[in-house]
Amino acid sequence: MSADWSIFERSDCYVFSRALPDIYRTSWHQVFSARTSEVIASHQMEISKMYPQEGWVEQDPVVILDAVKECIQRTVDKLREQDVEPGDIVAVGITNQRETTILWDSTTGKPLYNAVVWQDMRTSSTVDLLLESVPNKNQNYLKPLCGLPLSPYFSALKIRWLMDHVPEVQEAINRRHCLFGTVDSWLIWV
């Protein structure tokens, strides 16, 4: 069975996209024509970062969610000003804000801690410990297996840090209510 792409050929067909330009400091939403790729409405707002310690970078997931909701609403308002109805949107795209990590409670959807941003370096010491067990302390040792070097950039080390340092995370794990995702998966889940 092949996909029917003819829906994208309609003149009244639009695609909604969530992008994160400016090194992920803003939430930016746009709607463009699926036929011409012309942006017809957009809205952007800044999302602040927190730096609780040197090398640490966090964002409040609820602030991210609120910014997404406001951007969507304002973009839809701009569409309606152009006599475009949200029902004419046939696809939605969302970016993942790289390896920014959010853990949340599966029963409430509430974040268990701030989002640990992809630029955060708090797990550098964990990388150093892992490198102690790697031949020649080679950061690229695992690269042939997974395509990536050992780095504080990746979510797994952020999750380990959160498990070790945030009591709410440990409690949610013990209750089997802890979920993990990057920003895109959390936004879709909530």
Secondary structure as UniProt FT lines:
FT   HELIX           5..9
FT   TURN            11..12
FT   STRAND          14..19
FT   HELIX           21..24
FT   STRAND          26..33
FT   TURN            34..36
FT   STRAND          39..46
FT   TURN            54..55
FT   STRAND          58..59
FT   HELIX           61..81
FT   TURN            82..83
FT   HELIX           86..88
FT   STRAND          89..94
FT   TURN            98..99
FT   STRAND          101..105
FT   TURN            106..108
FT   STRAND          115..116
FT   TURN            118..119
FT   TURN            122..123
FT   HELIX           124..132
FT   HELIX           135..137
FT   TURN            139..142
FT   HELIX           143..146
FT   TURN            152..153
FT   HELIX           155..165
FT   HELIX           167..174
FT   TURN            175..176
FT   STRAND          178..182
FT   HELIX           183..189
//
